[in-house]
């Protein structure tokens, strides 16, 4: 069900039309615009700017033209709204470059931002038609940090409604997003719009959020690097919540270096986030971009998330090849790696349905929230059909009682004894085996058919271990199922070991070079 057609503001339409006219008139022709945008990195863009091969305005117009040319016509539907201020920001950067001013680290990096991040200059719907006119009073912490670093919020991206679904990305505000590698398949959820948009080079990089899967799953399905940080290292302020003490936000990029560059900006303490922990970030995550980073590392194969009954045989073969590559790059494979009482704790740790309470706290940050109780959207039939079952589950709890105070209490992390026990058991096992990280397939099954996203949802290894224990994890491409659809390799680490995860992912990426762009989105 789609409750209203995709709307693009008149200002956005005007920007797109003017951009295309500008390109056609030769203001960004081969004669004076030599940079390629397909698979371009942040470094590529900035090098072109500093060499005078392109202007920031031309780069932003180039991405706008790609969105206009490919997103709807190819049936992806990744982009919900173009930022009407993007070109003005680009002009400011061009002026600063012309004046030889010092540039911040992400200058002229056009980013795709998931539609659950507050943006003071754009609508933030969270995938719900009920918020289709909601413009927050200020930026989310991460958005503000990215803008301060010179990045441009180019566009917002579609997502699963209220971030409920890890399986697919369907919103009542903008409809269904498909997989850029093959629109007959899902991009997973809930950050499917960011994943497909970044994969098709509609922006240089993107930002998503992950409660149990939603950075790593879509990144795996779209051949991206995606990192979920330790709970407490990165701020969730201004990100529409799903489960407050499991939500994480972070980068989704075509290469590890860009992911590290974004992470370098967004990681750190934020007093506006009650779970934020001070003094935990590394000084510079770029120091971990080490091609030889796998050499001497010990990696534990977590068979509990490898050899389960419904694992796809070809993906298991791809994972086996990945282990051989890791060894060839100098890593030592510890197989099997076992966490004491994992299955028992995995079954015992409940998923706390606290969304109704958490979203009410978010509504208090809006100047004119459309309602106080999110259940009103169900009563008003302002919800996609595909979301109804999840909505009932997530909104069955009290509106104005904190989960810690429910009759059957749902303790907020880090006060959950079962989650703490899983974390302790994991660290004990890692110490005993002397492993630097744990490895397993990000999904052990290929993407589901676009028409059977929920029915064929299986193989999602992201929901277990990492969000329960509050651990960091990163996914990186490890190959293609049937040489067609991407498959991801996951590294999970100790708390605040993001630097190590970046090092491992970067070394594996440089050794294997699995990433390749989807076909059909050629350079314009």
GUTOR-829478 format. One record per residue (C-alpha): residue in one letter; x, y, z. Coordinates in steps of 0.1 Angstrom, whole numbers, plus 5000, padded with zeros to 4 digits. Layout:
<rs>
AXYZ...
</rs>
This chain:
<rs>
X500050005000X501350354992X499450635008X500550914987X502650954956X506251064959X506251434961X509151654951X508952024961X508852284935X512152424946X513652074942X512152034907X513552364897X517052274910X516951954890X515752124858X518352394861X521052144868X520251944837X520052254816X523352364830X524952034821X523452034786X524752384779X528252254785X529052394819X530152054830X531251894798X534151664791X536251964783X536152104818X534651834840X537051534839X536051364871X534051034870X531251014896X530650644893X532450474923X534250804930X535650834966X535751144988X539451174980X538751154943X536251444945X538551664967X541551594945X539551704914X538552024932X542052114943X543352044908X540752264892X539251974873X535752044886X533852284909X531852174939X528652304921X529452084891X529951774913X526651834931X524851894898X526351574885X524951364914X521551544910X521551454873X522351094882X519351084906X517051244880X518251004853X518350674871X516450654904X512750654893X513350544857X515150224868X512650154895X514950194925X513150464944X516050534968X515850914970X512951084988X513951454985X516851664971X518151924995X517052264980X520152424997X522752184983X523852404954X524152714976X526352515000X528452404970X528852764959X530052854994X532652584992X533752694957X534253054970X536352924999X538452724975X538953024953X540053234982X542552954992X540952915026X541752605047X539152335040X537552105065X538051725061X534851645043X534551955021X532251894991X531351545000X527651504988X525951265012X522751065012X521051075046X518450825058X515050975063X515050915101X517851175107X516651525117X517551785091X516452135099X516252225061X514351915050X511451705059X512151405081X509451135079X510950825094X509150645066X505750745078X503150945059X502051085093X505351295094X505351395057X505251765066X507551745097X510651965095X512651935128X513852245146X517552145143X519951885128X520651545144X524051545161X525651345133X524151565106X525451875123X528951725127X529051625090X527951975079X530552135102X533151915084X532152055050X529951765038X526851855018X523451695027X522551614991X519351414996X517251205020X516750835014X513850605017X513550345045X511350085060X508450255078X509550355114X512550125107X510449825116X511549585089X515049435085X513849245055X512749515031X512449895027X508850005023X507550335037X504050485037X505650815028X507550714997X506850354988X509150064980X512950074974X514549794954X518049654951X520249854927X521949534916X518649384905X515349564911X513649224913X515249174948X515049364981X517849584995X517049455030X515849705056X515549945070X518350155054X517550025019X517350375003X520850475015X522250135004X520850134969X521550514964X525150484975X525650164954X524350334923X526550644929X523750884936X526051044963X529650984973X528650815006X525650775030X524450745065X522050485079X520850355113X521050005127X518849865156X519549505148X520549485111X519749805092X523349935084X524949595080X522149405062X521549665034X525349715031X525849345026X523049335000X524549624981X528349554983X529049835007X531149885038X528949945068X529849985104X527749965136X529650115165X529850025201X526750145219X527850465236X530550575211X528250755186X525350975193X521650895183X520451245192X518051365165X517551015150X513950885151X514250595176X513050235172X514550075204X516550345223X519050115239X519849925207X519750195180X523050295164X523750535134X526750535111X528350525077X527450315046X530150365019X531450204987X534950175002X536450145037X538450475035X535350685030X533650495059X536650575081X536550945070X532850975080X533350785112X536251015121X533751305121X530751145137X532250935166X532451095200X530651205231X527351385230X525751495263X522351515245X522451125242X521950975277X523850655267X526850845252X530150755269X532951025270X536650955263X536250645241X536950755206X540250715189X542151035180X542150955143X540450645127X542350705095X545450565111X543850225108X543850225070X546549965069X546849745039X548849495059X546349505087X545349135085X548849015090X549248845124X545548895134X543648605149X540048565137X537448345153X534948165131X531648185149X529947875136X526747945154X526148215128X527648015099X526247655098X522647705107X519947495090X518847745064X522247875053X522647895015X525247645002X526847884978X527148155004X528847905027X531347834998X531948214994X532548235031X535047945029X536848135001X536848445022X538548255050X541248135026X541848495015X542048605051X544748345057X546548435025X546648795037X548348685069X545548625094X545248315116X541848145115X540547995148X537747755138X535447705156X535147995180X532647925207X530848165231X529647985263X525847955266X525348165235X522247975223X520647985258X521348355262X520248425227X516848275234X516548435269X517348795259X514048965249X513549225223X512049515243X509049665224X509650015238X509050205205X505850365216X507550515247X510750615228X508950785199X506950985224X510251125237X511251215202X507951395195X508651615224X511751755205X509451875176X507952225176X504552095163X504451715165X501451575146X500451365176X501651255210X500750885207X502150705176X499150465178X497050735164X498550655130X497050315131X493650455142X493750695113X494950425088X498050625080X500350315077X501450085049X499849745048X503149575050X503849745084X500749655103X501949345120X505149505132X503349815143X501049615166X504049445181X506149755187X503249975201X501649735225X503649875255X502650175277X502950525263X504050715293X505850455315X509550405311X510450035302X512449995334X509250065353X506849825335X505149555355X507449315336X510449545335X512549585304X515849715318X517549985297X521149905287X523549885304X521349755332X520149435315X521649135333X521248895305X522749125279X525549195303X526148815307X526348765269X528849055267X530948905295X530848555280X531848685246X534848875260X535948585281X535848355250X537648615229X540348645256X540748275260X541148215222X543248535219X541248655189X541149005176X537648975160X534948725153X533848655117X530748515099X528648585069X526648905073X523648725058X523748355051X521148385024X520848594993X518448884990X514748784988X512548844958X511049204959X507549064961X508348824989X510549035012X508848925044X507848575034X511448485023X513248675051X515948445063X519748435068X519948765088X522848715111X522849075123X520149045149X522048805171X525148875193X526149225183X523049435192X522349215223X525849265237X526349625225X529349525204X530749695173X530749525139X531449595103X530549435070X532549425038X531849265004X533148915001X531748814967X528648774947X525948504949X525548344914X527948624903X525048854906X523948964941X526349084967X527348894998X528949045029X531648925054X531149055090X533849135116X532649175152X534949305179X535449405215X533749725228X535450035213X537549835188X536250015158X539750105148X540649735146X537549655126X538349935101X541849795098X540649435092X538049545067X540449775048X543149515046X540549255033X539149505008X542549594994X543549224992X540349104975X538849404956X535449234956X533449554952X532049624917X529249874908X525849754897X525249754860X523050004842X524050324860X526750444836X528550774838X526451054823
</rs>
